[in-house]
Structures are given as C-alpha cells and as structure tokens.
Amino acid sequence: MGIQQMRKLLSEINSRGITIIISSHLLTELSRLATHYGIIENGRLLKEVTEQEVFGGKSKTTNIGFYDLTYLHSAVNLLKARFGEQNLHLINNKLTITNTTEDDIGEITKILFENGILDTIKGGQNA
C-alpha cells in the first residue's frame, strides 16, 4: 500500500469518528491528517500541542540526533538552563527541544559548537 492509499484509508476511518494514534517524526506528513499532537517519551504523554504550536507562529520543535550519548547528556545539561527542563525531551539518541524560535537555532548551534559538541551531531531539523 502506498502513502496516498494510506492517507485515504486513515482519512476514511477518521471521518467515521474513530480516533487514530500515529507515531511518527514526519510532522509535515502528519499535518495532512492530524488535529492534535502529543510528545510521548517512554510511553508517557509529556505534552499535548496544537497544530498552531507545531507549525505556526514562532513556536517550533528542534530535533538533534547524536552519535555519542555522552555528548547528548552534555548537550542537555548545557541547554537546560536556556530552554528549561520541561522543553527538553530525550527520545532514543535524539534531543527534542520544544518551543524554539528561528533565533534559538543559532543560539543552540553556538552553544554546542563552543562546547565541542557540534561535531558529534547526526543532523537536526525544525518542525
């Protein structure tokens, strides 16, 4: 089954009033179907956000993957003071920072670069 058929199937199921829970990091794809978004870590719902919070305005989510978990934990400690512990979420080898702005991306990069962590990052993306 291709993505278009899957979209159509999920849309039909949802139109019958059935709630569908999808776990994905492809937020652009989810935006075609989703009405609510949640951040889940270790089976617990950490935060429920609206589509506006995910895609609109200044509020964004920044994801940073790490090759070395030692650096991941160092990054969390460095960024905790700036972004607040409630906005930092560890999922697998990825650090997700919620409620970031475009300006924050430069600040995150600077903090990680100045502390020798930038070279250990797999890559990041903004949602």
C-alpha positions in Angstrom: 0.0 0.0 0.0 1.4 3.4 -1.0 1.3 6.6 1.0 -1.6 8.0 -0.9 -3.7 4.9 -0.3 -2.7 5.0 3.4 -3.8 8.7 3.7 -7.1 7.9 2.1 -7.7 4.9 4.4 -6.8 6.9 7.5 -9.0 9.8 6.4 -12.0 7.5 5.8 -11.5 5.8 9.2 -11.3 9.2 10.9 -14.4 10.5 9.1 -16.3 7.8 11.0 -15.4 9.4 14.3 -12.6 7.0 15.1 -9.5 8.4 16.8 -6.2 7.3 15.2 -2.9 7.4 17.0 0.1 7.6 14.8 3.7 7.6 16.0 5.9 9.5 13.5 8.6 12.1 13.2 7.3 13.2 9.8 5.3 16.1 11.0 4.7 17.5 7.5 3.0 14.3 6.6 1.1 14.1 9.8 -0.2 17.7 9.2 -2.3 16.3 6.4 -4.4 14.2 8.8 -3.7 15.2 12.4 -5.8 17.5 14.6 -3.9 17.0 17.8 -0.2 16.3 18.5 1.5 14.8 21.6 5.0 14.3 22.6 5.5 10.9 24.2 8.6 9.6 26.0 8.9 6.1 27.4 5.2 5.5 27.0 4.1 8.7 28.8 2.4 11.7 27.2 4.7 14.6 28.1 2.8 17.4 26.3 -0.1 17.8 24.0 0.2 20.6 21.5 -2.0 22.2 18.8 -1.2 22.3 15.1 -0.6 26.1 15.6 2.0 25.4 18.2 3.7 22.8 16.0 3.7 24.7 12.7 2.6 28.2 13.2 3.9 31.3 14.7 7.3 31.3 16.4 6.9 28.1 18.3 8.8 25.2 16.8 10.3 21.9 17.7 14.0 21.4 17.1 15.4 17.8 16.9 19.1 17.0 17.2 20.4 13.4 16.9 23.7 12.3 18.5 26.2 9.5 17.6 27.6 9.5 21.2 25.3 9.5 24.2 27.9 11.2 26.3 27.6 14.3 24.2 23.8 14.0 24.2 23.8 14.3 28.0 26.3 17.1 27.9 24.1 19.0 25.5 21.1 18.5 27.7 23.0 19.9 30.7 24.2 22.9 28.6 20.8 23.7 27.1 18.6 23.1 30.2 19.3 26.5 31.7 18.4 28.3 28.5 15.3 26.4 27.4 14.0 24.9 30.6 14.0 21.2 31.5 10.3 20.9 30.6 11.2 21.8 27.0 14.0 19.2 26.6 12.9 15.6 25.7 15.2 12.6 25.1 13.9 10.1 22.6 16.3 7.4 21.5 19.5 9.2 20.6 17.7 12.4 19.8 17.2 15.6 21.8 13.9 17.3 21.1 13.7 21.0 22.2 10.1 22.3 22.1 9.1 26.0 21.9 12.1 27.2 20.0 12.3 30.1 17.5 14.4 30.7 14.5 16.8 32.8 16.6 17.1 29.9 19.1 18.6 27.7 16.3 21.6 29.9 16.0 22.0 30.0 19.8 21.8 26.2 20.1 24.4 25.9 17.4 26.7 28.4 19.1 26.4 26.7 22.5 27.0 23.2 21.1 29.9 24.5 18.9 31.6 26.4 21.7 31.5 23.3 23.9 32.9 20.9 21.2 29.6 19.0 20.8 28.6 20.1 17.3 30.8 17.6 15.5 29.0 14.7 17.2 25.6 15.6 15.9 23.9 13.4 13.3 21.9 16.4 12.0 18.9 18.5 13.1 15.6 19.5 11.7 12.9 22.0 12.6 9.3 21.1 12.5 
